[in-house]
Amino acid sequence: MTIDELAVADEPGAWRALGFAVDGDVCVVGDLRFRLAGADTGRGLSGWSLREVGSTELDGLPTTRSDRPPPSEAPPHPNGVSALDHVVAISPALDRSVAALEAAGLDLRRIREEPTPAGAPRQAFFRLGATILEVVQEPAEATARAGGDRPAFFWGLAFVAPDLDATVSTLGDQVSEARPAVQPGRRIATLRRSAGLGVPVALITPAAAGGRGEVPSPS
């Protein structure tokens, strides 16, 4: 199972301003399409389409089926981004979400029973081709503030930037300084709110050969 397209409620110009190559409202990163649908279409990462998915009932994650072949793999963008490493979703009920995703045919690789720096107690990791879906257990206090149980929802993206220092230099004050990632040997930086995107975005160095390719949870 692989990702065809991810829909983001951002204006194409906002991505162009950050050094992404955009054709109309489509940005191809590696072999994935990003549909930049505009700020008036919702908020953040608003949905995705998957190939060979058994069901589109993914515990609230907006999903459609696709049988389109991948686009020709895009070269690195002017900002140095070369691929999508990770999609992050949040679930108030991780076991429920894991059951729904497995029932739809997603490939569960592991559940990590360790807290993240942001306080999420557990995370589940699914493999979708070269990309990882990380589903983060929402901290109980956040679930209580939101008014109780609700479906899972998309949260953010992590792109691979092989020369992270060059990418950070290109983006200037729109991005944080690079710092060590949770995984040994990897480094990460995050776009600031001033970058003008409606979805949280991290930039991370490639995984070591044989590594799981997981990125830190939201912080």
Backbone as JSON Lines, residues from 0, in Angstrom:
{"i":0,"aa":"M","n":[0.84,-1.19,0.0],"ca":[0.0,0.0,0.0],"c":[0.88,1.24,0.0]}
{"i":1,"aa":"T","n":[0.53,2.22,-0.83],"ca":[1.32,3.45,-0.93],"c":[0.41,4.67,-0.99]}
{"i":2,"aa":"I","n":[0.99,5.81,-0.7],"ca":[0.27,7.08,-0.77],"c":[0.33,7.61,-2.2]}
{"i":3,"aa":"D","n":[-0.8,8.05,-2.71],"ca":[-0.84,8.73,-4.0],"c":[-0.72,10.24,-3.79]}
{"i":4,"aa":"E","n":[-1.65,10.79,-3.01],"ca":[-1.73,12.25,-2.89],"c":[-2.13,12.64,-1.47]}
{"i":5,"aa":"L","n":[-1.6,13.75,-1.01],"ca":[-2.01,14.35,0.25],"c":[-2.56,15.74,-0.05]}
{"i":6,"aa":"A","n":[-3.71,16.04,0.52],"ca":[-4.35,17.34,0.31],"c":[-4.04,18.25,1.5]}
{"i":7,"aa":"V","n":[-3.59,19.45,1.19],"ca":[-3.2,20.41,2.22],"c":[-3.94,21.72,1.97]}
{"i":8,"aa":"A","n":[-4.53,22.26,3.01],"ca":[-5.29,23.51,2.9],"c":[-4.34,24.71,2.98]}
{"i":9,"aa":"D","n":[-3.41,24.77,2.03],"ca":[-2.48,25.89,1.91],"c":[-2.55,26.45,0.5]}
{"i":10,"aa":"E","n":[-2.18,27.72,0.37],"ca":[-2.06,28.32,-0.96],"c":[-0.76,27.85,-1.61]}
{"i":11,"aa":"P","n":[-0.79,27.57,-2.92],"ca":[0.45,27.18,-3.59],"c":[1.58,28.18,-3.41]}
{"i":12,"aa":"G","n":[1.25,29.47,-3.39],"ca":[2.28,30.49,-3.24],"c":[3.04,30.4,-1.94]}
{"i":13,"aa":"A","n":[2.37,29.92,-0.88],"ca":[3.06,29.79,0.41],"c":[4.16,28.74,0.32]}
{"i":14,"aa":"W","n":[3.92,27.66,-0.43],"ca":[4.94,26.62,-0.6],"c":[6.05,27.1,-1.54]}
{"i":15,"aa":"R","n":[5.67,27.81,-2.59],"ca":[6.7,28.36,-3.49],"c":[7.64,29.28,-2.74]}
{"i":16,"aa":"A","n":[7.09,30.1,-1.85],"ca":[7.91,31.05,-1.1],"c":[8.92,30.36,-0.2]}
{"i":17,"aa":"L","n":[8.68,29.09,0.12],"ca":[9.59,28.32,0.97],"c":[10.52,27.42,0.16]}
{"i":18,"aa":"G","n":[10.55,27.63,-1.15],"ca":[11.51,26.91,-1.97],"c":[11.03,25.57,-2.51]}
{"i":19,"aa":"F","n":[9.7,25.33,-2.49],"ca":[9.16,24.13,-3.12],"c":[8.79,24.47,-4.57]}
{"i":20,"aa":"A","n":[9.06,23.54,-5.47],"ca":[8.63,23.68,-6.85],"c":[7.17,23.25,-6.96]}
{"i":21,"aa":"V","n":[6.32,24.14,-7.45],"ca":[4.88,23.89,-7.51],"c":[4.4,24.15,-8.93]}
{"i":22,"aa":"D","n":[3.63,23.2,-9.47],"ca":[3.04,23.34,-10.8],"c":[1.54,23.48,-10.63]}
{"i":23,"aa":"G","n":[1.04,24.68,-10.82],"ca":[-0.38,24.94,-10.54],"c":[-0.65,24.8,-9.07]}
{"i":24,"aa":"D","n":[-1.44,23.81,-8.69],"ca":[-1.68,23.57,-7.26],"c":[-1.09,22.24,-6.8]}
{"i":25,"aa":"V","n":[-0.16,21.68,-7.58],"ca":[0.43,20.38,-7.25],"c":[1.94,20.53,-7.01]}
{"i":26,"aa":"C","n":[2.37,19.94,-5.92],"ca":[3.79,19.87,-5.58],"c":[4.15,18.39,-5.47]}
{"i":27,"aa":"V","n":[5.09,17.94,-6.3],"ca":[5.53,16.55,-6.25],"c":[6.81,16.48,-5.43]}
{"i":28,"aa":"V","n":[6.78,15.69,-4.37],"ca":[7.94,15.49,-3.5],"c":[8.31,14.01,-3.58]}
{"i":29,"aa":"G","n":[9.48,13.71,-4.12],"ca":[9.81,12.32,-4.38],"c":[8.84,11.76,-5.39]}
{"i":30,"aa":"D","n":[8.06,10.75,-5.0],"ca":[7.03,10.2,-5.89],"c":[5.63,10.38,-5.34]}
{"i":31,"aa":"L","n":[5.46,11.42,-4.49],"ca":[4.15,11.72,-3.89],"c":[3.65,13.08,-4.37]}
{"i":32,"aa":"R","n":[2.34,13.16,-4.57],"ca":[1.73,14.42,-4.95],"c":[1.16,15.12,-3.71]}
{"i":33,"aa":"F","n":[1.36,16.42,-3.63],"ca":[0.69,17.26,-2.64],"c":[-0.24,18.2,-3.39]}
{"i":34,"aa":"R","n":[-1.52,18.12,-3.06],"ca":[-2.52,19.0,-3.66],"c":[-2.72,20.17,-2.73]}
{"i":35,"aa":"L","n":[-2.3,21.35,-3.17],"ca":[-2.38,22.57,-2.35],"c":[-3.7,23.25,-2.67]}
{"i":36,"aa":"A","n":[-4.69,22.93,-1.87],"ca":[-6.08,23.22,-2.22],"c":[-6.53,24.61,-1.83]}
{"i":37,"aa":"G","n":[-5.71,25.36,-1.09],"ca":[-6.1,26.71,-0.7],"c":[-6.57,26.79,0.73]}
{"i":38,"aa":"A","n":[-6.34,27.95,1.33],"ca":[-6.65,28.12,2.75],"c":[-8.15,28.09,3.04]}
{"i":39,"aa":"D","n":[-8.98,28.27,2.02],"ca":[-10.44,28.27,2.25],"c":[-11.05,26.88,2.15]}
{"i":40,"aa":"T","n":[-10.22,25.85,2.02],"ca":[-10.74,24.49,1.88],"c":[-10.69,23.7,3.18]}
{"i":41,"aa":"G","n":[-10.25,24.31,4.24],"ca":[-10.16,23.6,5.51],"c":[-8.96,24.06,6.3]}
{"i":42,"aa":"R","n":[-8.34,23.11,6.96],"ca":[-7.22,23.44,7.83],"c":[-6.2,22.32,7.81]}
{"i":43,"aa":"G","n":[-4.94,22.66,7.63],"ca":[-3.87,21.69,7.74],"c":[-3.92,20.63,6.67]}
{"i":44,"aa":"L","n":[-3.51,19.43,7.05],"ca":[-3.53,18.26,6.18],"c":[-4.95,17.71,6.19]}
{"i":45,"aa":"S","n":[-5.66,17.91,5.09],"ca":[-7.11,17.66,5.11],"c":[-7.5,16.28,4.58]}
{"i":46,"aa":"G","n":[-6.57,15.5,4.06],"ca":[-6.92,14.17,3.58],"c":[-5.81,13.59,2.72]}
{"i":47,"aa":"W","n":[-6.0,12.31,2.35],"ca":[-5.04,11.66,1.47],"c":[-5.74,10.59,0.66]}
{"i":48,"aa":"S","n":[-5.07,10.15,-0.42],"ca":[-5.55,9.02,-1.2],"c":[-4.48,7.94,-1.16]}
{"i":49,"aa":"L","n":[-4.94,6.67,-1.06],"ca":[-4.05,5.53,-0.92],"c":[-4.34,4.51,-2.02]}
{"i":50,"aa":"R","n":[-3.29,3.86,-2.47],"ca":[-3.42,2.75,-3.4],"c":[-3.56,1.44,-2.62]}
{"i":51,"aa":"E","n":[-4.44,0.57,-3.11],"ca":[-4.6,-0.78,-2.58],"c":[-5.07,-0.81,-1.12]}
{"i":52,"aa":"V","n":[-5.78,0.23,-0.69],"ca":[-6.31,0.24,0.66],"c":[-7.59,-0.59,0.7]}
{"i":53,"aa":"G","n":[-7.73,-1.4,1.75],"ca":[-8.89,-2.29,1.85],"c":[-10.16,-1.6,2.25]}
{"i":54,"aa":"S","n":[-10.05,-0.48,2.94],"ca":[-11.21,0.28,3.41],"c":[-10.79,1.73,3.56]}
{"i":55,"aa":"T","n":[-11.73,2.64,3.39],"ca":[-11.44,4.06,3.63],"c":[-11.88,4.5,5.02]}
{"i":56,"aa":"E","n":[-12.3,3.55,5.85],"ca":[-12.72,3.86,7.22],"c":[-11.49,3.74,8.13]}
{"i":57,"aa":"L","n":[-10.73,4.8,8.22],"ca":[-9.48,4.79,8.98],"c":[-9.61,5.61,10.26]}
{"i":58,"aa":"D","n":[-10.65,5.33,11.02],"ca":[-10.88,5.95,12.31],"c":[-10.88,7.47,12.23]}
{"i":59,"aa":"G","n":[-11.43,8.01,11.16],"ca":[-11.58,9.45,11.04],"c":[-10.58,10.12,10.13]}
{"i":60,"aa":"L","n":[-9.5,9.46,9.73],"ca":[-8.55,10.07,8.81],"c":[-9.19,10.11,7.42]}
{"i":61,"aa":"P","n":[-9.4,11.31,6.85],"ca":[-10.11,11.41,5.57],"c":[-9.32,10.72,4.45]}
{"i":62,"aa":"T","n":[-9.91,9.68,3.87],"ca":[-9.19,8.81,2.95],"c":[-10.03,8.48,1.74]}
{"i":63,"aa":"T","n":[-9.41,8.5,0.57],"ca":[-10.04,8.0,-0.65],"c":[-9.1,6.98,-1.29]}
{"i":64,"aa":"R","n":[-9.67,6.16,-2.18],"ca":[-8.88,5.18,-2.92],"c":[-8.34,5.82,-4.2]}
{"i":65,"aa":"S","n":[-7.2,5.33,-4.63],"ca":[-6.61,5.79,-5.89],"c":[-5.98,4.61,-6.6]}
{"i":66,"aa":"D","n":[-6.09,4.61,-7.94],"ca":[-5.35,3.63,-8.72],"c":[-4.4,4.33,-9.7]}
{"i":67,"aa":"R","n":[-4.14,5.61,-9.48],"ca":[-3.19,6.32,-10.35],"c":[-1.77,5.82,-10.11]}
{"i":68,"aa":"P","n":[-0.99,5.71,-11.15],"ca":[0.42,5.38,-10.94],"c":[1.14,6.57,-10.33]}
{"i":69,"aa":"P","n":[2.27,6.34,-9.7],"ca":[3.03,7.46,-9.14],"c":[3.51,8.39,-10.26]}
{"i":70,"aa":"P","n":[3.71,9.66,-9.95],"ca":[4.31,10.55,-10.93],"c":[5.79,10.21,-11.11]}
{"i":71,"aa":"S","n":[6.38,10.73,-12.14],"ca":[7.83,10.6,-12.27],"c":[8.48,11.23,-11.05]}
{"i":72,"aa":"E","n":[9.49,10.55,-10.5],"ca":[10.08,11.03,-9.26],"c":[10.73,12.39,-9.48]}
{"i":73,"aa":"A","n":[10.36,13.33,-8.63],"ca":[10.84,14.7,-8.78],"c":[12.27,14.83,-8.25]}
{"i":74,"aa":"P","n":[13.05,15.71,-8.85],"ca":[14.38,16.0,-8.28],"c":[14.22,16.78,-6.98]}
{"i":75,"aa":"P","n":[15.28,16.92,-6.21],"ca":[15.19,17.74,-5.0],"c":[14.68,19.14,-5.32]}
{"i":76,"aa":"H","n":[13.94,19.69,-4.4],"ca":[13.39,21.03,-4.58],"c":[14.49,22.08,-4.35]}
{"i":77,"aa":"P","n":[14.25,23.31,-4.79],"ca":[15.26,24.35,-4.56],"c":[15.67,24.51,-3.1]}
{"i":78,"aa":"N","n":[14.78,24.16,-2.17],"ca":[15.12,24.25,-0.75],"c":[15.87,23.01,-0.25]}
{"i":79,"aa":"G","n":[16.1,22.03,-1.12],"ca":[16.85,20.83,-0.74],"c":[16.0,19.65,-0.32]}
{"i":80,"aa":"V","n":[14.68,19.82,-0.18],"ca":[13.81,18.71,0.22],"c":[13.75,17.68,-0.9]}
{"i":81,"aa":"S","n":[13.88,16.39,-0.55],"ca":[13.93,15.35,-1.57],"c":[12.83,14.3,-1.45]}
{"i":82,"aa":"A","n":[12.19,14.17,-0.29],"ca":[11.2,13.1,-0.09],"c":[10.36,13.43,1.14]}
{"i":83,"aa":"L","n":[9.26,12.68,1.28],"ca":[8.46,12.73,2.5],"c":[8.88,11.57,3.39]}
{"i":84,"aa":"D","n":[9.35,11.88,4.57],"ca":[9.77,10.85,5.51],"c":[8.59,10.3,6.3]}
{"i":85,"aa":"H","n":[7.65,11.18,6.68],"ca":[6.75,10.83,7.77],"c":[5.48,11.66,7.71]}
{"i":86,"aa":"V","n":[4.35,11.03,7.95],"ca":[3.08,11.71,8.21],"c":[2.7,11.42,9.65]}
{"i":87,"aa":"V","n":[2.31,12.45,10.38],"ca":[1.93,12.28,11.78],"c":[0.42,12.48,11.93]}
{"i":88,"aa":"A","n":[-0.22,11.53,12.6],"ca":[-1.62,11.65,12.99],"c":[-1.71,11.5,14.5]}
{"i":89,"aa":"I","n":[-2.78,12.02,15.07],"ca":[-3.0,11.94,16.51],"c":[-4.31,11.21,16.76]}
{"i":90,"aa":"S","n":[-4.31,10.36,17.76],"ca":[-5.51,9.6,18.12],"c":[-5.76,9.68,19.62]}
{"i":91,"aa":"P","n":[-6.99,10.0,20.03],"ca":[-7.33,9.93,21.45],"c":[-7.42,8.48,21.96]}
{"i":92,"aa":"A","n":[-7.52,7.52,21.03],"ca":[-7.69,6.1,21.41],"c":[-6.8,5.28,20.48]}
{"i":93,"aa":"L","n":[-5.55,5.13,20.84],"ca":[-4.57,4.52,19.93],"c":[-4.96,3.09,19.55]}
{"i":94,"aa":"D","n":[-5.38,2.27,20.51],"ca":[-5.71,0.89,20.18],"c":[-6.86,0.82,19.18]}
{"i":95,"aa":"R","n":[-7.83,1.69,19.34],"ca":[-8.95,1.74,18.39],"c":[-8.47,2.1,16.99]}
{"i":96,"aa":"S","n":[-7.6,3.12,16.91],"ca":[-7.09,3.55,15.61],"c":[-6.23,2.47,14.97]}
{"i":97,"aa":"V","n":[-5.39,1.83,15.76],"ca":[-4.54,0.76,15.23],"c":[-5.4,-0.36,14.65]}
{"i":98,"aa":"A","n":[-6.47,-0.73,15.35],"ca":[-7.35,-1.79,14.87],"c":[-7.99,-1.41,13.54]}
{"i":99,"aa":"A","n":[-8.43,-0.16,13.4],"ca":[-9.06,0.28,12.16],"c":[-8.06,0.31,11.01]}
{"i":100,"aa":"L","n":[-6.85,0.78,11.27],"ca":[-5.83,0.85,10.23],"c":[-5.39,-0.55,9.79]}
{"i":101,"aa":"E","n":[-5.21,-1.44,10.74],"ca":[-4.84,-2.81,10.37],"c":[-5.97,-3.48,9.59]}
{"i":102,"aa":"A","n":[-7.21,-3.24,9.97],"ca":[-8.34,-3.83,9.25],"c":[-8.4,-3.36,7.8]}
{"i":103,"aa":"A","n":[-7.91,-2.14,7.55],"ca":[-7.88,-1.61,6.19],"c":[-6.66,-2.07,5.4]}
{"i":104,"aa":"G","n":[-5.79,-2.82,6.06],"ca":[-4.64,-3.38,5.36],"c":[-3.35,-2.66,5.55]}
{"i":105,"aa":"L","n":[-3.3,-1.62,6.41],"ca":[-2.04,-0.92,6.63],"c":[-1.08,-1.8,7.42]}
{"i":106,"aa":"D","n":[0.19,-1.64,7.13],"ca":[1.24,-2.51,7.64],"c":[1.8,-1.94,8.94]}
{"i":107,"aa":"L","n":[1.31,-2.48,10.08],"ca":[1.82,-2.05,11.38],"c":[3.2,-2.64,11.6]}
{"i":108,"aa":"R","n":[4.18,-1.76,11.85],"ca":[5.54,-2.22,12.09],"c":[5.84,-2.38,13.58]}
{"i":109,"aa":"R","n":[5.36,-1.46,14.39],"ca":[5.56,-1.63,15.82],"c":[4.77,-0.58,16.57]}
{"i":110,"aa":"I","n":[4.59,-0.81,17.88],"ca":[4.04,0.17,18.81],"c":[5.13,0.47,19.83]}
{"i":111,"aa":"R","n":[5.42,1.74,19.99],"ca":[6.46,2.15,20.94],"c":[5.78,2.6,22.23]}
{"i":112,"aa":"E","n":[6.09,1.91,23.3],"ca":[5.47,2.19,24.6],"c":[6.39,3.1,25.41]}
{"i":113,"aa":"E","n":[6.75,4.22,24.8],"ca":[7.63,5.19,25.46],"c":[7.09,6.59,25.21]}
{"i":114,"aa":"P","n":[7.15,7.47,26.19],"ca":[6.65,8.83,25.98],"c":[7.55,9.64,25.06]}
{"i":115,"aa":"T","n":[6.94,10.55,24.33],"ca":[7.69,11.49,23.5],"c":[8.05,12.72,24.34]}
{"i":116,"aa":"P","n":[8.96,13.57,23.81],"ca":[9.27,14.82,24.54],"c":[8.05,15.69,24.79]}
{"i":117,"aa":"A","n":[7.02,15.57,23.92],"ca":[5.82,16.38,24.09],"c":[4.8,15.74,25.02]}
{"i":118,"aa":"G","n":[5.09,14.54,25.53],"ca":[4.21,13.92,26.5],"c":[3.24,12.89,25.96]}
{"i":119,"aa":"A","n":[3.32,12.58,24.67],"ca":[2.46,11.51,24.14],"c":[2.95,10.17,24.66]}
{"i":120,"aa":"P","n":[2.1,9.36,25.26],"ca":[2.58,8.16,25.95],"c":[2.96,7.0,25.04]}
{"i":121,"aa":"R","n":[2.36,6.91,23.86],"ca":[2.59,5.75,22.98],"c":[2.49,6.21,21.53]}
{"i":122,"aa":"Q","n":[3.13,5.46,20.64],"ca":[3.03,5.74,19.21],"c":[3.02,4.43,18.44]}
{"i":123,"aa":"A","n":[2.27,4.4,17.35],"ca":[2.24,3.25,16.44],"c":[2.79,3.69,15.09]}
{"i":124,"aa":"F","n":[3.53,2.8,14.44],"ca":[4.19,3.12,13.18],"c":[3.74,2.16,12.09]}
{"i":125,"aa":"F","n":[3.3,2.74,10.98],"ca":[2.84,1.97,9.83],"c":[3.71,2.33,8.62]}
{"i":126,"aa":"R","n":[4.01,1.33,7.81],"ca":[4.81,1.55,6.61],"c":[3.91,1.67,5.39]}
{"i":127,"aa":"L","n":[4.08,2.75,4.63],"ca":[3.35,2.99,3.39],"c":[4.38,3.27,2.3]}
{"i":128,"aa":"G","n":[4.92,2.22,1.71],"ca":[6.01,2.41,0.76],"c":[7.22,2.96,1.48]}
{"i":129,"aa":"A","n":[7.77,4.05,0.95],"ca":[8.95,4.66,1.57],"c":[8.59,5.58,2.73]}
{"i":130,"aa":"T","n":[7.31,5.8,2.95],"ca":[6.85,6.77,3.95],"c":[6.3,6.04,5.17]}
{"i":131,"aa":"I","n":[6.5,6.65,6.33],"ca":[5.96,6.13,7.6],"c":[4.75,6.97,8.02]}
{"i":132,"aa":"L","n":[3.71,6.3,8.46],"ca":[2.62,6.96,9.19],"c":[2.85,6.71,10.67]}
{"i":133,"aa":"E","n":[3.02,7.77,11.42],"ca":[3.12,7.65,12.88],"c":[1.8,8.12,13.48]}
{"i":134,"aa":"V","n":[1.17,7.25,14.25],"ca":[-0.06,7.6,14.95],"c":[0.29,7.75,16.42]}
{"i":135,"aa":"V","n":[0.08,8.95,16.93],"ca":[0.49,9.31,18.28],"c":[-0.71,9.27,19.21]}
{"i":136,"aa":"Q","n":[-0.56,8.62,20.36],"ca":[-1.6,8.63,21.38],"c":[-1.66,10.03,21.99]}
{"i":137,"aa":"E","n":[-2.81,10.66,21.92],"ca":[-2.98,11.99,22.49],"c":[-2.89,11.91,24.01]}
{"i":138,"aa":"P","n":[-2.14,12.81,24.64],"ca":[-2.11,12.83,26.11],"c":[-3.51,13.0,26.68]}
{"i":139,"aa":"A","n":[-3.77,12.35,27.82],"ca":[-5.11,12.34,28.4],"c":[-5.62,13.75,28.69]}
{"i":140,"aa":"E","n":[-4.73,14.62,29.14],"ca":[-5.19,15.98,29.47],"c":[-5.63,16.74,28.22]}
{"i":141,"aa":"A","n":[-4.98,16.48,27.08],"ca":[-5.4,17.13,25.84],"c":[-6.75,16.6,25.38]}
{"i":142,"aa":"T","n":[-6.97,15.29,25.52],"ca":[-8.27,14.72,25.18],"c":[-9.37,15.3,26.06]}
{"i":143,"aa":"A","n":[-9.08,15.47,27.35],"ca":[-10.08,16.03,28.27],"c":[-10.4,17.48,27.91]}
{"i":144,"aa":"R","n":[-9.36,18.25,27.54],"ca":[-9.6,19.65,27.16],"c":[-10.46,19.75,25.91]}
{"i":145,"aa":"A","n":[-10.31,18.78,25.01],"ca":[-11.07,18.8,23.75],"c":[-12.5,18.3,23.92]}
{"i":146,"aa":"G","n":[-12.84,17.84,25.11],"ca":[-14.21,17.44,25.37],"c":[-14.48,15.97,25.24]}
{"i":147,"aa":"G","n":[-13.43,15.16,25.35],"ca":[-13.64,13.71,25.34],"c":[-13.16,13.04,24.08]}
{"i":148,"aa":"D","n":[-13.58,11.8,23.91],"ca":[-13.12,10.97,22.81],"c":[-13.61,11.53,21.47]}
{"i":149,"aa":"R","n":[-12.77,11.38,20.44],"ca":[-13.12,11.8,19.1],"c":[-12.27,11.03,18.11]}
{"i":150,"aa":"P","n":[-12.53,11.15,16.81],"ca":[-11.76,10.37,15.84],"c":[-10.29,10.82,15.78]}
{"i":151,"aa":"A","n":[-9.48,9.98,15.16],"ca":[-8.1,10.36,14.87],"c":[-8.08,11.5,13.86]}
{"i":152,"aa":"F","n":[-6.98,12.24,13.83],"ca":[-6.87,13.35,12.89],"c":[-5.42,13.53,12.47]}
{"i":153,"aa":"F","n":[-5.23,14.03,11.24],"ca":[-3.89,14.32,10.76],"c":[-3.31,15.52,11.51]}
{"i":154,"aa":"W","n":[-1.99,15.5,11.68],"ca":[-1.35,16.61,12.4],"c":[-0.23,17.26,11.6]}
{"i":155,"aa":"G","n":[0.76,16.51,11.13],"ca":[1.89,17.18,10.49],"c":[2.67,16.3,9.53]}
{"i":156,"aa":"L","n":[3.72,16.88,8.95],"ca":[4.55,16.26,7.93],"c":[6.01,16.42,8.29]}
{"i":157,"aa":"A","n":[6.82,15.46,7.87],"ca":[8.27,15.57,8.02],"c":[8.91,15.24,6.67]}
{"i":158,"aa":"F","n":[9.65,16.19,6.13],"ca":[10.31,16.02,4.85],"c":[11.78,15.7,5.05]}
{"i":159,"aa":"V","n":[12.34,14.92,4.13],"ca":[13.76,14.62,4.15],"c":[14.52,15.77,3.49]}
{"i":160,"aa":"A","n":[15.51,16.28,4.21],"ca":[16.42,17.3,3.68],"c":[17.84,16.77,3.85]}
{"i":161,"aa":"P","n":[18.41,16.16,2.82],"ca":[19.73,15.51,2.97],"c":[20.82,16.44,3.47]}
{"i":162,"aa":"D","n":[20.84,17.68,2.98],"ca":[21.8,18.67,3.49],"c":[21.01,19.66,4.35]}
{"i":163,"aa":"L","n":[20.72,19.24,5.58],"ca":[19.82,20.01,6.43],"c":[20.38,21.4,6.72]}
{"i":164,"aa":"D","n":[21.68,21.51,6.91],"ca":[22.26,22.82,7.2],"c":[22.04,23.79,6.05]}
{"i":165,"aa":"A","n":[22.17,23.3,4.81],"ca":[21.94,24.16,3.64],"c":[20.47,24.56,3.56]}
{"i":166,"aa":"T","n":[19.57,23.63,3.85],"ca":[18.14,23.94,3.82],"c":[17.79,24.98,4.87]}
{"i":167,"aa":"V","n":[18.31,24.8,6.08],"ca":[18.06,25.77,7.15],"c":[18.62,27.14,6.76]}
{"i":168,"aa":"S","n":[19.78,27.16,6.16],"ca":[20.37,28.43,5.73],"c":[19.5,29.1,4.66]}
{"i":169,"aa":"T","n":[18.97,28.31,3.75],"ca":[18.11,28.85,2.69],"c":[16.85,29.47,3.26]}
{"i":170,"aa":"L","n":[16.27,28.82,4.27],"ca":[14.99,29.27,4.82],"c":[15.13,30.38,5.85]}
{"i":171,"aa":"G","n":[16.33,30.59,6.35],"ca":[16.58,31.71,7.26],"c":[15.73,31.66,8.52]}
{"i":172,"aa":"D","n":[15.1,32.8,8.84],"ca":[14.37,32.87,10.11],"c":[12.99,32.2,10.05]}
{"i":173,"aa":"Q","n":[12.68,31.54,8.93],"ca":[11.42,30.8,8.84],"c":[11.51,29.42,9.48]}
{"i":174,"aa":"V","n":[12.72,29.02,9.91],"ca":[12.92,27.67,10.42],"c":[13.76,27.72,11.68]}
{"i":175,"aa":"S","n":[13.59,26.73,12.55],"ca":[14.39,26.64,13.76],"c":[15.81,26.22,13.41]}
{"i":176,"aa":"E","n":[16.7,26.28,14.38],"ca":[18.01,25.69,14.22],"c":[17.89,24.17,14.16]}
{"i":177,"aa":"A","n":[18.82,23.53,13.46],"ca":[18.86,22.07,13.44],"c":[19.32,21.56,14.8]}
{"i":178,"aa":"R","n":[18.75,20.44,15.22],"ca":[19.08,19.86,16.51],"c":[19.05,18.34,16.39]}
{"i":179,"aa":"P","n":[19.6,17.62,17.34],"ca":[19.54,16.15,17.26],"c":[18.09,15.66,17.31]}
{"i":180,"aa":"A","n":[17.78,14.69,16.48],"ca":[16.46,14.06,16.5],"c":[16.45,12.94,17.54]}
{"i":181,"aa":"V","n":[15.27,12.38,17.78],"ca":[15.14,11.28,18.73],"c":[15.99,10.09,18.29]}
{"i":182,"aa":"Q","n":[16.02,9.83,16.99],"ca":[16.79,8.71,16.48],"c":[18.27,9.07,16.43]}
{"i":183,"aa":"P","n":[19.12,8.23,16.96],"ca":[20.56,8.51,16.91],"c":[21.03,8.72,15.48]}
{"i":184,"aa":"G","n":[21.84,9.74,15.32],"ca":[22.44,10.01,14.02],"c":[21.63,10.9,13.1]}
{"i":185,"aa":"R","n":[20.41,11.24,13.49],"ca":[19.58,12.11,12.65],"c":[19.45,13.48,13.29]}
{"i":186,"aa":"R","n":[19.2,14.49,12.45],"ca":[19.0,15.85,12.93],"c":[17.71,16.39,12.32]}
{"i":187,"aa":"I","n":[17.12,17.35,13.01],"ca":[15.79,17.82,12.63],"c":[15.69,19.32,12.87]}
{"i":188,"aa":"A","n":[14.88,19.97,12.06],"ca":[14.51,21.37,12.26],"c":[13.03,21.5,11.96]}
{"i":189,"aa":"T","n":[12.38,22.54,12.46],"ca":[10.94,22.71,12.24],"c":[10.66,24.1,11.7]}
{"i":190,"aa":"L","n":[9.71,24.15,10.77],"ca":[9.28,25.45,10.26],"c":[8.54,26.2,11.35]}
{"i":191,"aa":"R","n":[8.79,27.5,11.42],"ca":[8.1,28.35,12.39],"c":[6.75,28.79,11.84]}
{"i":192,"aa":"R","n":[5.9,29.27,12.72],"ca":[4.58,29.77,12.3],"c":[4.73,30.88,11.27]}
{"i":193,"aa":"S","n":[5.79,31.65,11.38],"ca":[6.0,32.76,10.45],"c":[6.21,32.28,9.02]}
{"i":194,"aa":"A","n":[6.47,30.98,8.82],"ca":[6.62,30.44,7.46],"c":[5.3,30.49,6.7]}
{"i":195,"aa":"G","n":[4.19,30.56,7.41],"ca":[2.91,30.78,6.77],"c":[2.18,29.54,6.29]}
{"i":196,"aa":"L","n":[2.6,28.35,6.73],"ca":[1.89,27.14,6.35],"c":[0.85,26.78,7.41]}
{"i":197,"aa":"G","n":[-0.21,26.1,6.97],"ca":[-1.26,25.7,7.88],"c":[-1.07,24.33,8.49]}
{"i":198,"aa":"V","n":[0.03,23.67,8.15],"ca":[0.33,22.34,8.66],"c":[1.73,22.36,9.27]}
{"i":199,"aa":"P","n":[1.92,21.79,10.46],"ca":[3.26,21.72,11.03],"c":[4.18,20.89,10.13]}
{"i":200,"aa":"V","n":[5.38,21.42,9.88],"ca":[6.34,20.76,8.99],"c":[7.69,20.67,9.68]}
{"i":201,"aa":"A","n":[8.26,19.46,9.65],"ca":[9.62,19.24,10.11],"c":[10.5,18.89,8.92]}
{"i":202,"aa":"L","n":[11.77,19.15,9.06],"ca":[12.78,18.81,8.06],"c":[13.81,17.94,8.76]}
{"i":203,"aa":"I","n":[14.12,16.78,8.19],"ca":[14.96,15.82,8.88],"c":[15.97,15.2,7.93]}
{"i":204,"aa":"T","n":[17.12,14.86,8.46],"ca":[18.12,14.19,7.65],"c":[17.68,12.75,7.36]}
{"i":205,"aa":"P","n":[18.23,12.13,6.32],"ca":[17.8,10.77,5.97],"c":[18.1,9.77,7.08]}
{"i":206,"aa":"A","n":[17.3,8.71,7.1],"ca":[17.55,7.61,8.04],"c":[18.79,6.86,7.6]}
{"i":207,"aa":"A","n":[19.52,6.33,8.57],"ca":[20.66,5.48,8.26],"c":[20.18,4.21,7.58]}
{"i":208,"aa":"A","n":[21.03,3.61,6.79],"ca":[20.68,2.37,6.11],"c":[20.23,1.34,7.13]}
{"i":209,"aa":"G","n":[19.04,0.78,6.9],"ca":[18.5,-0.21,7.82],"c":[17.71,0.38,8.96]}
{"i":210,"aa":"G","n":[17.66,1.75,9.06],"ca":[16.91,2.38,10.14],"c":[15.43,2.36,9.86]}
{"i":211,"aa":"R","n":[14.64,2.64,10.88],"ca":[13.18,2.58,10.74],"c":[12.62,3.8,10.06]}
{"i":212,"aa":"G","n":[13.37,4.9,10.04],"ca":[12.87,6.09,9.39],"c":[11.82,6.84,10.16]}
{"i":213,"aa":"E","n":[11.73,6.59,11.47],"ca":[10.71,7.26,12.27],"c":[11.21,8.64,12.68]}
{"i":214,"aa":"V","n":[10.29,9.57,12.81],"ca":[10.65,10.91,13.22],"c":[9.95,11.24,14.53]}
{"i":215,"aa":"P","n":[10.41,12.27,15.24],"ca":[9.79,12.57,16.53],"c":[8.33,12.97,16.39]}
{"i":216,"aa":"S","n":[7.61,12.74,17.44],"ca":[6.21,13.13,17.51],"c":[6.11,14.64,17.66]}
{"i":217,"aa":"P","n":[4.88,15.21,17.5],"ca":[4.7,16.63,17.62],"c":[5.19,17.16,18.96]}
{"i":218,"aa":"S","n":[5.75,18.35,18.92],"ca":[6.24,18.98,20.15],"c":[5.85,20.43,20.16]}
